[in-house]
Amino acid sequence: MWISFLGIGLMALSALVITFARSKTKGVVRIVLSLVAFVMLVLGFIYGVFTIIT
């Protein structure tokens, strides 16, 4: 159960980070924040799939 909460939290946090990155930043910072948000989204997805499988 806690792993699913972690996955949901990572997905929500990645949505907030990408929204912030696209609206408030420019250049390299925007790219870095977008990559961080993408990694968090993928990790959240993996945690969610792991929760469903087990």
C-alpha positions in Angstrom: 0.0 0.0 0.0 2.8 2.4 0.9 4.5 1.8 -2.4 1.4 2.7 -4.3 1.2 6.0 -2.3 4.8 6.7 -3.3 4.0 6.1 -6.9 1.0 8.4 -6.8 3.0 11.0 -5.0 5.8 10.9 -7.5 3.3 11.3 -10.4 1.6 14.3 -8.7 5.0 15.9 -7.9 6.2 15.4 -11.4 3.1 17.2 -12.7 3.8 20.1 -10.4 7.4 20.3 -11.4 6.7 20.2 -15.1 4.0 22.9 -14.8 6.5 25.1 -12.9 9.3 24.4 -15.3 7.2 25.3 -18.4 5.6 28.4 -16.9 8.4 30.0 -14.8 11.8 29.0 -16.1 13.9 29.2 -19.3 16.9 27.6 -20.8 19.0 25.0 -19.1 17.0 25.1 -15.9 13.8 24.3 -17.8 15.4 21.3 -19.5 16.9 20.0 -16.2 13.5 20.4 -14.4 11.7 18.7 -17.3 14.1 15.7 -17.2 13.7 15.4 -13.4 10.0 15.5 -13.8 10.2 12.8 -16.5 12.3 10.6 -14.3 9.9 11.0 -11.4 7.0 10.1 -13.7 8.7 7.0 -14.9 9.5 5.9 -11.3 6.0 6.6 -10.2 4.7 4.4 -13.1 7.1 1.6 -12.2 6.0 1.7 -8.5 2.4 1.6 -9.6 3.0 -1.4 -11.9 4.9 -3.1 -9.1 2.0 -2.6 -6.8 -0.5 -4.1 -9.3 1.8 -7.1 -10.0 2.4 -8.1 -6.3 
